[in-house]
Structure formats: structure tokens, C-alpha cells
Amino acid sequence: SVLEATPVSAMASCNSVWDIPGIKAGVVTGDVAWAILEFAKAKKFAIPAFNVTSSSTIVAVLEAAKKINSPIMIQFSQGGAQFMAGKALDNAGQAASILGSVAGAHFVRAIAPSYGVPVILHSDHCAKKLLPWFDGMLEADEAYFKEHGEPLFSSHMLDLSEEPDDENIAICKKYLERMKAINQILEMEIGITGGVEDGVDNSGVSKDKLYSSPQDVYKVHEALSPISEKFTIAAAFGNVHGVYKPGNVKLRPELLVDYQKFAAEKTGKAMPLFLVFHGGSGSEMHEIEAAVEAGVVKMNVDTDTQWAYWEGVLKFYKAKEGYLQGQIGNPEGEDKPNKSYYNPRKWLREAEGTMVARVAEQCKMLRNTDKCAR
């Protein structure tokens, strides 16, 4: 059958993100945010989503986005959001995680326009036990929508992959109905991403669970597309959270092609799925490129940027160790002050610098560079 043209084909004629109607620097939502994903799919690149835990890590991601002159995604996990609010706060009912997410979102909204690139603001994995966190963010989105005509966040992720597929899809349908009213994007997961992430341990899962079937993935599209087009699917093709030795788990990006082909046969539309790549740390370049070619528009990055942030501090300490043993006294003299070395603005800036470099590197790997060139 002849495949119908999709809105993605319209995006193929755009030369820059700035050609998207309604685009702006700073947080974008609704049709504009979705159009960025359509643009990415049409132009065969993906936008990395970086987990943040503080104003410092947020600034590092935005600085890198400015440097590579392309759109970026910033996302909060439940644990990262709790940390953002302060670990001393009681997180009963996910109160601290809700507070941290909302406060972090407002911070991103306040400073992001000054960095000159569009930003998609997202929340990461939400398992069934964490749904009160999701509900709290949605309430904040709805309140923001009433006042500003758009949600606070661009998108949220539900990760109900530990539940039976039918329950997973049913809960996603319920939430997408609610999110449609505020023109918000839903990301969902079908199949399990291995490893450990934010307190969810899938390290012992059997390897066959790490691979979704084309039928599994299409069931999601079939259930959600009548509600809204604005959803993405994180399907399992061997992904594992965290760092692992190459060969321990085999990524099979060719499965992504199978998902698209099966869905295309069913819908009559070329590459109808918007796919997400989870657990990408340690992936080889050819695997990433194959995933992008198959319609992956978003890739999560956390483990590698955590290391990069720490590495900046580590290198600084090793280089300036003699100046970091006390407030007074260093290799230049017993009475010499060390304030300029232990000032948090100094060593946190070193952490930001190495994280900026790693964020920019990931963007290059995903072909997400100079997409904001005018």
C-alpha cells in the first residue's frame, strides 16, 4: 500500500529549528515541542535528555546546548527532584520530589531563554509506586496551564514496564487523556530496561525481557494514537541502565526497524513511531547511529554525565591538592590563604566544565549540532 505523508515530511523542508512556527528560546511545550521531535525524526537526529539534580547541573546542560547551538532536553528523576528540594525534607507522599520537580522547572524556565536555544522540560521514569509524584507534577502543570495557557513541563514519562502490558497501556491511556487537555507529551516504556536506575533494580531480569516485540510496541500505538499523537515509546531492544562491559548485554537496534515496519504496515504511514533510547551509557557509535536512523528522537543520558561532573572535581583536587588541605597554608607558604581554591564557585565550576564537554559530546554523537543555525 502507498504510505501516507506524515507531518514529519513537512518538517523535512525546514532547514533550522527556527523555521518551526511558534519556536522560541527557553522552555517550549505542546505543538512546538512536538514539532521539534518531528523535525528531529525528519532530519535523522535525536535530542539527548540529561538528568539534572541542582542549579549547577542545569546550567551545565544549558551551557552545552548554547555551545552546540541546538535544542536540548532537561529531565528530573524522582530521586533527583527530591535532592533538588533538599534531602532533609520528608518525602512522604512524594512531597519533596514534587516540590523539587516544580521548583526545578521554574528555575529552568527562568534562565533557559538567556541561553538562546529551545528546551524541552521533562520528568524521567515514574514507576507505579511513584504515581503520587506524577500526579503532583500534573497538578502543577494544570495550574500553570490555567494561568499561562501551557503546562509547566513539556512532557512526562510513565514507566509501568514492570506491570503487565495491558495494565501498563491502560494506565497510560488514562493519563494521556488528562495530558491531552493541556497539550502535553507522554513518554511510556514497554519492555524492561535492565540495570539499576533511581532505586528501581532490574539487574536480575531475564534477558528475553530486555527485547520488545513489534506486536508489543504496536499495541501501544494502537491504544494511544486515537487519544493524541503526542506520545513517544521507549521500547526495549537490550538497553541497560548504568555502565556495563560491552558484550554483557547485546543491543539490537535492528529491532527498532522492525517496530517501524510492522507499525507502517498496520497504519499505512511511513515510520509512524516516535522512539526513545534508554540505558545508552556505554553504547557504541554504530548502535546509536542505527537507532537514530530507525526513528529514535530522544536518548536518555545520566550515568556518563554523573561521572563527567565528578571528574571535574577529581582533576581539580589532584591538580591543587596542596592548596586544599586547610584554610591557611599551601606550597607557597604556611601563611598563604586558600579561599580561592576551596570556594565552591571554583570547584563546582570545574565540575560544570567537564559536564558541559560530555553533554556536547553526546549531542554530536546524536547529530544534534547547529540545529539552531539561522
C-alpha positions, -999 to 999 in steps of 0.1 A, spaced: 0 0 0 11 36 -6 24 51 26 7 84 35 28 115 41 30 125 78 37 158 94 73 147 97 76 151 59 66 187 62 95 192 87 119 178 61 117 212 43 128 231 74 164 240 75 166 251 111 147 247 143 138 284 140 117 275 109 92 258 132 61 280 138 60 294 173 95 284 182 114 304 209 144 302 231 136 287 265 111 260 275 87 250 247 56 229 251 26 215 232 27 217 194 60 234 193 78 208 215 62 181 194 73 198 162 109 197 174 106 159 177 91 157 142 119 179 129 145 155 146 128 125 131 127 141 96 163 152 98 176 120 113 190 133 146 180 127 182 178 151 212 196 139 243 178 142 276 201 149 306 192 142 342 198 172 365 199 174 403 208 210 410 211 245 396 247 237 387 239 207 366 211 226 349 235 254 340 260 228 326 233 213 303 222 248 291 257 260 285 265 230 264 233 235 244 243 271 238 277 259 227 265 233 202 236 257 192 209 231 193 177 222 213 182 202 244 161 182 269 164 186 307 148 160 329 142 154 366 141 119 381 121 113 412 153 110 433 170 139 415 139 161 422 140 151 459 176 161 460 168 194 443 144 202 472 168 190 499 173 156 514 163 168 549 127 172 537 102 144 544 92 127 512 60 111 524 36 111 496 64 122 473 60 157 487 97 166 484 100 151 449 70 171 438 84 202 453 119 197 438 105 190 403 83 221 404 110 243 418 135 230 393 111 235 364 106 271 374 143 276 377 148 262 342 120 284 328 136 315 344 171 311 330 167 290 298 157 318 275 190 336 281 209 306 266 192 311 232 180 276 225 147 258 228 144 235 258 121 205 263 114 201 300 107 165 311 104 142 340 121 108 339 110 72 349 79 70 371 71 35 383 36 26 396 47 31 432 58 67 423 25 78 407 18 103 436 49 122 423 35 121 387 1 133 400 17 162 419 36 174 388 4 171 367 -15 192 392 13 219 389 11 216 351 -27 221 352 -24 251 375 3 266 353 -19 260 322 -48 279 337 -26 309 342 -3 308 311 -20 286 285 7 259 286 18 233 311 48 238 334 66 208 319 67 199 282 64 162 289 64 134 315 74 98 314 54 69 328 75 37 333 50 10 341 71 -17 323 72 -38 355 34 -42 352 15 -65 328 14 -49 294 -24 -44 294 -23 -26 328 7 -5 316 -12 6 285 -45 12 304 -29 35 329 -10 53 301 -43 58 283 -59 73 314 -30 98 319 -28 107 282 -64 117 283 -57 141 311 -24 154 295 -42 160 262 -63 187 278 -31 207 285 -14 197 252 14 177 269 36 149 256 37 115 273 66 91 271 59 55 280 80 23 283 71 -11 270 96 -39 278 122 -36 306 154 -16 306 179 -36 327 203 -24 354 196 -1 383 181 34 379 169 57 407 161 29 431 144 6 406 165 -26 403 161 -46 371 196 -61 372 183 -96 376 157 -96 349 159 -124 323 175 -113 291 144 -121 269 125 -94 289 150 -68 275 136 -71 240 101 -59 230 83 -75 200 69 -54 171 34 -66 182 40 -53 218 51 -19 205 22 -16 180 -3 -23 208 9 9 225 5 29 193 -29 14 186 -42 23 221 -28 58 224 -29 73 189 -67 77 190 -63 99 221 -34 121 210 -4 120 186 18 134 213 34 102 228 68 85 225 77 49 231 107 37 250 108 1 236 133 -24 249 160 -35 225 186 -47 250 190 -15 269 206 -14 304 209 15 328 243 22 342 277 12 330 283 -23 317 311 -41 298 304 -43 260 291 -78 252 273 -84 285 240 -73 270 235 -71 233 218 -41 219 197 -49 189 188 -16 172 176 -36 142 146 -43 163 137 -6 161 134 -10 123 111 -40 128 89 -19 151 86 8 125 80 -16 96 52 -35 115 35 -3 125 38 11 90 21 -20 75 -7 -16 101 -12 22 97 -2 29 61 22 56 73 59 56 69 78 53 102 49 63 124 66 56 158 85 82 178 110 61 197 132 67 228 166 52 236 171 44 273 201 29 290 225 42 264 256 46 286 285 27 270 267 22 237 289 20 206 286 47 179 272 23 152 244 13 176 235 49 183 235 58 146 213 28 138 189 38 165 186 74 151 181 61 116 152 40 129 133 69 143 147 74 178 142 111 186 153 111 223 181 94 242 185 95 279 219 103 295 226 102 332 254 78 342 280 93 318 273 129 329 274 119 365 309 107 360 318 138 340 306 161 367 326 142 394 357 140 371 360 178 370 362 179 408 386 149 409 410 165 384 409 198 402 417 182 436 446 163 422 460 194 405 455 216 436 458 191 464 485 212 482 461 241 484 431 221 497 444 208 530 433 237 552 421 273 550 457 286 555 490 272 543 500 258 509 531 251 489 537 288 485 539 294 523 525 285 557 505 317 560 491 318 525 452 316 523 435 290 502 400 306 499 403 310 461 407 272 458 381 258 482 354 284 473 325 262 459 323 285 430 357 274 420 354 236 422 318 234 412 327 254 381 353 227 373 326 201 376 304 221 353 332 224 327 337 186 323 299 180 323 295 207 295 321 188 274 303 155 279 269 169 271 283 185 239 299 152 230 266 133 234 249 159 212 275 153 185 270 115 187 233 120 181 238 145 152 223 173 173 246 201 164 239 235 148 202 228 146 196 264 157 218 278 129 200 307 112 
